[in-house]
Protein backbone atom coordinates (compact mmCIF):
# COMPACT_ATOMS: atom_id res chain seq x y z
CA UNK A 1 0.00 0.00 0.00
CA UNK A 2 1.55 3.26 -1.11
CA UNK A 3 1.10 6.59 0.53
CA UNK A 4 2.10 10.19 -0.21
CA UNK A 5 5.59 11.12 0.84
CA UNK A 6 4.29 13.85 3.17
CA UNK A 7 1.74 11.61 4.92
CA UNK A 8 2.73 10.54 8.47
CA UNK A 9 3.58 6.84 8.66
CA UNK A 10 3.22 6.52 12.46
CA UNK A 11 1.06 8.18 15.08
CA UNK A 12 4.22 9.76 16.52
CA UNK A 13 5.50 11.20 13.23
CA UNK A 14 6.44 14.88 13.58
CA UNK A 15 3.30 16.10 11.80
CA UNK A 16 0.94 14.49 14.33
CA UNK A 17 3.17 13.88 17.35
CA UNK A 18 1.85 16.75 19.47
CA UNK A 19 -1.74 15.87 18.60
CA UNK A 20 -1.20 12.22 19.53
CA UNK A 21 0.43 13.05 22.86
CA UNK A 22 -2.30 15.57 23.64
CA UNK A 23 -5.04 13.06 22.85
CA UNK A 24 -3.43 10.39 25.02
CA UNK A 25 -3.00 12.78 27.95
CA UNK A 26 -6.64 13.86 27.76
CA UNK A 27 -7.92 10.27 27.44
CA UNK A 28 -5.78 9.19 30.40
CA UNK A 29 -7.16 11.99 32.58
CA UNK A 30 -10.76 11.29 31.55
CA UNK A 31 -10.18 7.62 32.34
CA UNK A 32 -8.64 8.46 35.72
CA UNK A 33 -11.64 10.52 36.78
CA UNK A 34 -14.09 7.91 35.48
CA UNK A 35 -12.42 4.88 37.08
CA UNK A 36 -9.94 5.84 39.79
CA UNK A 37 -11.77 8.56 41.69
CA UNK A 38 -14.09 6.01 43.35
CA UNK A 39 -11.37 5.18 45.88
CA UNK A 40 -11.29 8.76 47.20
CA UNK A 41 -14.98 9.64 47.05
CA UNK A 42 -15.99 7.88 50.30
CA UNK A 43 -13.43 9.96 52.20
CA UNK A 44 -14.55 13.11 50.43
CA UNK A 45 -18.24 12.44 51.11
CA UNK A 46 -17.58 11.86 54.83
CA UNK A 47 -15.55 15.05 55.15
CA UNK A 48 -18.26 17.22 53.57
CA UNK A 49 -21.00 15.34 55.49
CA UNK A 50 -22.70 13.99 52.38
CA UNK A 51 -22.68 10.20 52.57
CA UNK A 52 -26.45 10.21 52.09
CA UNK A 53 -25.96 11.65 48.60
CA UNK A 54 -22.89 9.56 47.79
CA UNK A 55 -24.46 7.81 44.80
CA UNK A 56 -25.14 11.09 43.04
CA UNK A 57 -21.42 11.71 42.66
CA UNK A 58 -21.46 8.83 40.17
CA UNK A 59 -24.96 9.22 38.74
CA UNK A 60 -24.49 12.96 38.13
CA UNK A 61 -21.25 12.29 36.27
CA UNK A 62 -22.92 9.63 34.13
CA UNK A 63 -25.99 11.72 33.25
CA UNK A 64 -23.97 14.82 32.34
CA UNK A 65 -21.53 12.65 30.37
CA UNK A 66 -24.31 11.36 28.09
CA UNK A 67 -25.61 14.89 27.46
CA UNK A 68 -22.08 16.06 26.70
CA UNK A 69 -21.53 13.27 24.16
CA UNK A 70 -24.62 14.17 22.17
CA UNK A 71 -24.06 17.93 22.38
CA UNK A 72 -20.48 17.44 21.21
CA UNK A 73 -21.58 15.38 18.22
CA UNK A 74 -24.10 18.03 17.20
CA UNK A 75 -21.61 20.89 17.61
CA UNK A 76 -18.87 18.99 15.78
CA UNK A 77 -21.10 18.44 12.76
CA UNK A 78 -22.34 22.04 12.75
CA UNK A 79 -19.12 23.92 13.58
CA UNK A 80 -16.28 21.40 13.71
CA UNK A 81 -14.64 19.78 16.76
CA UNK A 82 -12.77 22.88 17.98
CA UNK A 83 -15.66 24.37 19.95
CA UNK A 84 -16.78 21.20 21.79
CA UNK A 85 -13.20 20.19 22.55
CA UNK A 86 -12.28 23.59 23.97
CA UNK A 87 -15.61 23.79 25.84
CA UNK A 88 -15.05 20.28 27.18
CA UNK A 89 -11.56 21.16 28.39
CA UNK A 90 -12.90 24.25 30.14
CA UNK A 91 -15.80 22.38 31.73
CA UNK A 92 -13.57 19.55 32.90
CA UNK A 93 -11.12 22.00 34.47
CA UNK A 94 -13.94 23.87 36.21
CA UNK A 95 -15.34 20.56 37.45
CA UNK A 96 -11.96 19.56 38.87
CA UNK A 97 -11.66 22.86 40.75
CA UNK A 98 -15.26 22.70 42.02
CA UNK A 99 -14.84 19.15 43.30
CA UNK A 100 -11.36 19.74 44.69
CA UNK A 101 -12.42 22.78 46.69
CA UNK A 102 -15.83 21.43 47.78
CA UNK A 103 -16.99 22.24 51.29
CA UNK A 104 -20.47 20.75 50.83
CA UNK A 105 -21.78 17.62 49.14
CA UNK A 106 -23.83 19.79 46.78
CA UNK A 107 -20.64 21.43 45.51
CA UNK A 108 -18.89 18.05 45.16
CA UNK A 109 -21.77 16.61 43.14
CA UNK A 110 -21.91 19.78 41.03
CA UNK A 111 -18.21 19.41 40.32
CA UNK A 112 -18.70 15.80 39.25
CA UNK A 113 -21.60 16.82 36.97
CA UNK A 114 -19.51 19.52 35.29
CA UNK A 115 -16.67 17.02 34.91
CA UNK A 116 -19.05 14.54 33.29
CA UNK A 117 -20.30 17.18 30.86
CA UNK A 118 -16.73 18.14 29.97
CA UNK A 119 -15.68 14.52 29.55
CA UNK A 120 -18.61 13.82 27.23
CA UNK A 121 -17.86 16.90 25.14
CA UNK A 122 -14.21 15.91 24.84
CA UNK A 123 -14.55 12.19 24.12
CA UNK A 124 -16.83 12.69 21.10
CA UNK A 125 -14.77 15.61 19.80
CA UNK A 126 -11.63 13.48 20.14
CA UNK A 127 -13.18 10.84 17.88
CA UNK A 128 -13.96 13.55 15.32
CA UNK A 129 -10.36 14.78 15.52
CA UNK A 130 -9.16 11.22 14.97
CA UNK A 131 -11.33 11.00 11.87
CA UNK A 132 -10.06 14.29 10.44
CA UNK A 133 -6.42 14.53 11.53
CA UNK A 134 -5.37 10.89 10.95
CA UNK A 135 -5.47 8.75 7.83
CA UNK A 136 -7.35 5.47 7.76
CA UNK A 137 -4.01 3.67 7.99
CA UNK A 138 -3.07 5.38 11.27
CA UNK A 139 -6.38 4.94 13.09
CA UNK A 140 -5.93 1.26 14.15
CA UNK A 141 -2.61 1.93 15.96
CA UNK A 142 -4.12 5.11 17.41
CA UNK A 143 -7.00 3.09 18.87
CA UNK A 144 -4.41 0.70 20.32
CA UNK A 145 -2.61 3.59 22.01
CA UNK A 146 -5.90 4.96 23.37
CA UNK A 147 -6.73 1.54 24.84
CA UNK A 148 -3.41 1.60 26.66
CA UNK A 149 -4.27 5.08 27.95
CA UNK A 150 -7.34 3.53 29.62
CA UNK A 151 -5.37 0.62 31.09
CA UNK A 152 -2.97 2.62 33.26
CA UNK A 153 -5.72 4.44 35.22
CA UNK A 154 -7.60 1.17 35.69
CA UNK A 155 -4.52 -0.55 37.12
CA UNK A 156 -2.84 2.12 39.24
CA UNK A 157 -5.51 4.82 39.46
CA UNK A 158 -7.51 3.41 42.37
CA UNK A 159 -4.29 2.74 44.31
CA UNK A 160 -2.97 6.27 43.75
CA UNK A 161 -6.37 7.78 44.53
CA UNK A 162 -6.66 5.78 47.75
CA UNK A 163 -3.13 6.68 48.87
CA UNK A 164 -3.73 10.37 48.27
CA UNK A 165 -6.99 10.25 50.22
CA UNK A 166 -5.34 8.36 53.09
CA UNK A 167 -1.96 10.06 53.42
CA UNK A 168 -2.39 13.51 51.84
CA UNK A 169 -5.83 14.83 50.91
CA UNK A 170 -8.62 13.58 48.68
CA UNK A 171 -8.66 17.06 47.13
CA UNK A 172 -5.44 16.28 45.24
CA UNK A 173 -7.28 13.56 43.31
CA UNK A 174 -9.03 16.46 41.56
CA UNK A 175 -6.73 19.46 41.86
CA UNK A 176 -3.61 17.46 41.00
CA UNK A 177 -4.94 16.85 37.48
CA UNK A 178 -5.39 20.53 36.60
CA UNK A 179 -1.83 21.16 35.26
CA UNK A 180 -1.94 17.96 33.20
CA UNK A 181 -5.25 19.03 31.62
CA UNK A 182 -3.67 22.35 30.68
CA UNK A 183 -0.67 20.56 29.12
CA UNK A 184 -2.87 18.11 27.19
CA UNK A 185 -5.09 20.90 25.90
CA UNK A 186 -2.09 23.00 24.91
CA UNK A 187 -0.66 20.18 22.82
CA UNK A 188 -3.97 19.98 20.92
CA UNK A 189 -3.90 23.64 19.84
CA UNK A 190 -1.81 23.17 16.65
CA UNK A 191 -4.09 20.37 15.45
CA UNK A 192 -7.25 22.36 16.15
CA UNK A 193 -5.96 25.21 13.99
CA UNK A 194 -5.60 22.94 10.96
CA UNK A 195 -8.89 21.03 11.17
CA UNK A 196 -11.46 21.37 8.41
CA UNK A 197 -14.37 23.71 9.02
CA UNK A 198 -17.80 22.41 8.03
CA UNK A 199 -19.28 23.57 4.75
CA UNK A 200 -21.68 26.50 5.11
CA UNK A 201 -25.23 25.33 5.58
CA UNK A 202 -28.11 25.23 7.96
CA UNK A 203 -27.06 23.34 11.10
CA UNK A 204 -29.43 20.91 12.72
CA UNK A 205 -31.80 22.61 15.20
CA UNK A 206 -30.29 22.54 18.68
CA UNK A 207 -33.20 20.97 20.53
CA UNK A 208 -33.74 18.10 18.13
CA UNK A 209 -30.97 15.94 19.59
CA UNK A 210 -30.49 17.48 23.02
CA UNK A 211 -33.99 16.64 24.22
CA UNK A 212 -33.60 12.89 23.43
CA UNK A 213 -30.15 13.07 25.05
CA UNK A 214 -31.65 14.43 28.28
CA UNK A 215 -34.33 11.72 28.19
CA UNK A 216 -31.73 8.98 27.63
CA UNK A 217 -29.55 10.38 30.42
CA UNK A 218 -32.49 10.39 32.80
CA UNK A 219 -33.38 6.84 31.86
CA UNK A 220 -29.80 5.70 32.40
CA UNK A 221 -29.79 7.40 35.82
CA UNK A 222 -32.89 5.44 36.81
CA UNK A 223 -31.31 2.22 35.55
CA UNK A 224 -28.09 2.95 37.43
CA UNK A 225 -30.03 3.41 40.66
CA UNK A 226 -31.98 0.22 39.96
CA UNK A 227 -28.74 -1.69 39.64
CA UNK A 228 -27.29 -0.26 42.85
CA UNK A 229 -30.42 -0.38 45.04
CA UNK A 230 -32.83 -2.98 43.65
CA UNK A 231 -36.34 -2.97 45.10
CA UNK A 232 -39.88 -3.46 43.86
CA UNK A 233 -40.43 0.31 43.60
CA UNK A 234 -37.13 0.86 41.79
CA UNK A 235 -37.83 -2.01 39.41
CA UNK A 236 -41.19 -0.48 38.52
CA UNK A 237 -39.46 2.86 37.93
CA UNK A 238 -36.85 1.11 35.79
CA UNK A 239 -39.57 0.19 33.29
CA UNK A 240 -40.08 3.91 32.73
CA UNK A 241 -36.32 4.31 32.50
CA UNK A 242 -36.04 1.63 29.84
CA UNK A 243 -38.89 3.21 27.87
CA UNK A 244 -37.17 6.60 28.05
CA UNK A 245 -33.85 5.16 26.88
CA UNK A 246 -35.47 3.32 23.95
CA UNK A 247 -37.42 6.44 22.90
CA UNK A 248 -34.30 8.59 23.00
CA UNK A 249 -32.00 6.12 21.27
CA UNK A 250 -34.36 5.77 18.33
CA UNK A 251 -33.72 9.46 17.68
CA UNK A 252 -30.00 9.46 18.44
CA UNK A 253 -28.64 6.29 16.85
CA UNK A 254 -28.29 5.88 13.07
CA UNK A 255 -31.23 4.24 11.28
CA UNK A 256 -30.78 0.48 11.17
CA UNK A 257 -28.80 0.15 14.41
CA UNK A 258 -31.38 -2.20 15.94
CA UNK A 259 -31.22 -4.44 12.86
CA UNK A 260 -27.41 -4.17 12.51
CA UNK A 261 -27.70 -2.69 9.03
CA UNK A 262 -24.45 -2.62 6.98
CA UNK A 263 -22.73 0.72 7.04
CA UNK A 264 -22.11 2.88 10.10
CA UNK A 265 -25.06 1.36 12.02
CA UNK A 266 -23.55 -2.14 12.24
CA UNK A 267 -20.34 -1.34 14.15
CA UNK A 268 -22.29 0.94 16.50
CA UNK A 269 -24.67 -1.94 17.28
CA UNK A 270 -21.74 -4.36 17.72
CA UNK A 271 -20.07 -1.93 20.15
CA UNK A 272 -23.21 -2.04 22.28
CA UNK A 273 -23.45 -5.83 22.23
CA UNK A 274 -19.80 -6.28 23.23
CA UNK A 275 -19.91 -3.61 25.96
CA UNK A 276 -23.14 -5.00 27.37
CA UNK A 277 -21.82 -8.55 27.54
CA UNK A 278 -18.41 -7.56 28.94
CA UNK A 279 -19.48 -5.12 31.65
CA UNK A 280 -22.52 -7.18 32.56
CA UNK A 281 -20.21 -9.98 33.66
CA UNK A 282 -17.32 -7.85 34.92
CA UNK A 283 -19.41 -5.92 37.45
CA UNK A 284 -19.98 -9.19 39.33
CA UNK A 285 -16.60 -10.91 38.90
CA UNK A 286 -15.15 -9.76 42.25
CA UNK A 287 -18.39 -10.51 44.10
CA UNK A 288 -18.62 -13.97 42.56
CA UNK A 289 -15.08 -14.88 43.61
CA UNK A 290 -15.59 -13.45 47.10
CA UNK A 291 -18.94 -15.09 47.81
CA UNK A 292 -18.39 -18.41 46.08
CA UNK A 293 -14.70 -19.02 46.89
CA UNK A 294 -13.86 -16.74 49.81
CA UNK A 295 -11.26 -14.72 47.92
CA UNK A 296 -9.84 -11.60 49.56
CA UNK A 297 -10.77 -8.24 47.99
CA UNK A 298 -7.32 -8.00 46.42
CA UNK A 299 -7.42 -11.51 44.96
CA UNK A 300 -10.98 -11.02 43.73
CA UNK A 301 -10.01 -7.82 41.94
CA UNK A 302 -7.01 -9.27 40.12
CA UNK A 303 -9.03 -10.63 37.15
CA UNK A 304 -10.14 -7.07 36.38
CA UNK A 305 -6.52 -5.90 36.30
CA UNK A 306 -5.58 -8.89 34.12
CA UNK A 307 -8.38 -8.13 31.67
CA UNK A 308 -7.16 -4.54 31.41
CA UNK A 309 -3.75 -5.76 30.28
CA UNK A 310 -5.16 -8.31 27.82
CA UNK A 311 -7.55 -5.63 26.49
CA UNK A 312 -4.51 -3.51 25.61
CA UNK A 313 -2.84 -6.53 23.99
CA UNK A 314 -5.93 -7.22 21.87
CA UNK A 315 -6.11 -3.60 20.80
CA UNK A 316 -2.41 -3.64 19.91
CA UNK A 317 -2.89 -6.78 17.84
CA UNK A 318 -5.68 -5.27 15.74
CA UNK A 319 -3.58 -2.14 15.22
CA UNK A 320 -0.67 -3.90 13.50
CA UNK A 321 0.06 -2.77 9.95
CA UNK A 322 -0.70 -5.83 7.80
CA UNK A 323 -1.16 -4.03 4.50
CA UNK A 324 -4.69 -5.09 3.57
CA UNK A 325 -7.04 -3.84 6.28
CA UNK A 326 -10.33 -4.27 4.47
CA UNK A 327 -13.74 -5.20 5.91
CA UNK A 328 -12.98 -8.93 5.85
CA UNK A 329 -10.03 -8.54 8.23
CA UNK A 330 -12.00 -6.29 10.57
CA UNK A 331 -14.94 -8.71 10.61
CA UNK A 332 -12.55 -11.55 11.41
CA UNK A 333 -11.15 -9.59 14.35
CA UNK A 334 -14.65 -8.76 15.59
CA UNK A 335 -15.70 -12.41 15.37
CA UNK A 336 -12.57 -13.46 17.24
CA UNK A 337 -13.34 -10.87 19.92
CA UNK A 338 -16.91 -12.05 20.44
CA UNK A 339 -15.70 -15.66 20.57
CA UNK A 340 -13.23 -14.74 23.31
CA UNK A 341 -16.01 -12.93 25.15
CA UNK A 342 -18.21 -16.03 25.00
CA UNK A 343 -15.37 -18.21 26.30
CA UNK A 344 -14.74 -15.76 29.14
CA UNK A 345 -18.41 -15.66 30.13
CA UNK A 346 -18.70 -19.45 30.08
CA UNK A 347 -15.50 -19.70 32.12
CA UNK A 348 -16.93 -17.35 34.74
CA UNK A 349 -20.17 -19.38 34.79
CA UNK A 350 -18.15 -22.50 35.57
CA UNK A 351 -16.10 -20.60 38.16
CA UNK A 352 -19.34 -19.54 39.88
CA UNK A 353 -19.92 -23.13 41.02
CA UNK A 354 -18.43 -23.58 44.51
CA UNK A 355 -17.05 -26.99 43.50
CA UNK A 356 -15.04 -25.45 40.63
CA UNK A 357 -11.54 -24.03 41.22
CA UNK A 358 -11.70 -20.30 41.88
CA UNK A 359 -8.48 -19.63 40.00
CA UNK A 360 -10.32 -20.47 36.78
CA UNK A 361 -11.69 -16.93 36.92
CA UNK A 362 -8.25 -15.50 36.16
CA UNK A 363 -7.68 -17.04 32.70
CA UNK A 364 -11.37 -16.76 31.89
CA UNK A 365 -11.48 -13.01 32.33
CA UNK A 366 -8.05 -12.61 30.76
CA UNK A 367 -9.52 -14.12 27.56
CA UNK A 368 -12.58 -11.86 27.78
CA UNK A 369 -10.34 -8.78 28.01
CA UNK A 370 -8.45 -9.91 24.91
CA UNK A 371 -11.73 -10.18 23.04
CA UNK A 372 -12.85 -6.74 24.16
CA UNK A 373 -9.60 -5.21 22.88
CA UNK A 374 -9.98 -6.87 19.49
CA UNK A 375 -13.61 -5.88 19.03
CA UNK A 376 -13.86 -2.44 20.64
CA UNK A 377 -10.98 -1.00 18.63
CA UNK A 378 -12.10 -2.66 15.40
CA UNK A 379 -15.64 -1.27 15.55
CA UNK A 380 -14.21 2.18 16.31
CA UNK A 381 -12.04 1.94 13.20
CA UNK A 382 -15.05 0.93 11.10
CA UNK A 383 -17.26 3.75 12.38
CA UNK A 384 -14.68 6.36 11.38
CA UNK A 385 -14.23 4.57 8.04
CA UNK A 386 -17.93 4.35 7.19
CA UNK A 387 -19.13 7.72 8.47
CA UNK A 388 -19.16 10.91 6.42
CA UNK A 389 -17.75 14.35 7.13
CA UNK A 390 -21.28 15.66 7.63
CA UNK A 391 -22.23 13.05 10.27
CA UNK A 392 -18.91 12.19 11.90
CA UNK A 393 -19.84 13.96 15.12
CA UNK A 394 -23.24 12.37 15.65
CA UNK A 395 -21.94 8.92 14.66
CA UNK A 396 -19.07 9.24 17.14
CA UNK A 397 -21.56 10.23 19.83
CA UNK A 398 -23.79 7.28 18.85
CA UNK A 399 -20.84 4.92 19.35
CA UNK A 400 -20.39 6.15 22.93
CA UNK A 401 -24.15 6.03 23.61
CA UNK A 402 -24.43 2.46 22.40
CA UNK A 403 -21.72 1.49 24.88
CA UNK A 404 -23.20 3.39 27.83
CA UNK A 405 -26.81 2.30 27.42
CA UNK A 406 -26.26 -1.42 26.89
CA UNK A 407 -23.83 -1.50 29.81
CA UNK A 408 -26.51 0.14 31.96
CA UNK A 409 -29.07 -2.46 30.91
CA UNK A 410 -26.85 -5.45 31.62
CA UNK A 411 -25.58 -4.14 34.97
CA UNK A 412 -29.20 -3.66 36.02
CA UNK A 413 -29.83 -7.31 35.18
CA UNK A 414 -26.83 -8.23 37.30
CA UNK A 415 -28.10 -6.13 40.20
CA UNK A 416 -31.56 -7.67 40.04
CA UNK A 417 -30.17 -11.22 40.08
CA UNK A 418 -27.87 -10.54 43.03
CA UNK A 419 -30.68 -8.78 44.92
CA UNK A 420 -32.82 -11.89 44.42
CA UNK A 421 -29.99 -13.99 45.84
CA UNK A 422 -29.66 -11.69 48.86
CA UNK A 423 -33.38 -12.07 49.58
CA UNK A 424 -33.08 -15.84 49.27
CA UNK A 425 -35.39 -16.03 46.23
CA UNK A 426 -32.62 -17.86 44.34
CA UNK A 427 -29.18 -19.12 45.29
CA UNK A 428 -26.01 -17.15 44.63
CA UNK A 429 -24.80 -19.88 42.30
CA UNK A 430 -27.98 -19.62 40.24
CA UNK A 431 -27.69 -15.82 40.14
CA UNK A 432 -24.08 -15.76 38.94
CA UNK A 433 -24.45 -18.63 36.47
CA UNK A 434 -27.64 -17.15 34.99
CA UNK A 435 -25.98 -13.77 34.55
CA UNK A 436 -22.87 -15.22 32.91
CA UNK A 437 -24.85 -17.39 30.50
CA UNK A 438 -27.16 -14.50 29.58
CA UNK A 439 -24.13 -12.37 28.73
CA UNK A 440 -22.69 -15.28 26.76
CA UNK A 441 -25.92 -15.25 24.75
CA UNK A 442 -25.54 -11.50 24.13
CA UNK A 443 -22.01 -12.13 22.83
CA UNK A 444 -23.35 -14.97 20.67
CA UNK A 445 -25.76 -12.52 19.04
CA UNK A 446 -22.81 -10.26 18.28
CA UNK A 447 -20.89 -13.16 16.78
CA UNK A 448 -23.83 -14.14 14.58
CA UNK A 449 -24.31 -10.65 13.12
CA UNK A 450 -20.65 -9.58 12.90
CA UNK A 451 -20.64 -10.29 9.16
CA UNK A 452 -22.91 -7.27 8.63
CA UNK A 453 -20.11 -4.86 9.59
CA UNK A 454 -19.52 -4.02 5.92
CA UNK A 455 -19.88 -0.78 3.99
CA UNK A 456 -23.40 0.22 3.10
CA UNK A 457 -24.30 -1.03 -0.38
CA UNK A 458 -24.08 1.52 -3.13
CA UNK A 459 -27.49 2.66 -4.37
CA UNK A 460 -28.47 0.94 -7.58
CA UNK A 461 -28.31 3.07 -10.69
CA UNK A 462 -31.58 2.99 -12.57
CA UNK A 463 -31.38 3.63 -16.26
CA UNK A 464 -33.73 6.39 -17.38
CA UNK A 465 -35.07 5.79 -20.88
CA UNK A 466 -34.63 8.57 -23.35
CA UNK A 467 -37.83 10.31 -24.33
CA UNK A 468 -39.31 9.24 -27.63
CA UNK A 469 -38.53 11.54 -30.49
KAVEN-V469201 format. One record per helix or strand. SS is the DSSP state (hx for helix, st for strand). FROM is the first residue (numbers start at 1). LEN is the number of residues. Records with the same first field share a line. If there is no record, write none. Layout:
# KAVEN-V469201
SS->FROM-LEN  FROM-LEN
This chain:
# KAVEN-V469201
hx->17-20  38-10  51-3  56-24  81-20  105-29  136-32  172-4  178-17  206-23  232-21  264-30  297-22  327-25  360-27  392-32  428-25
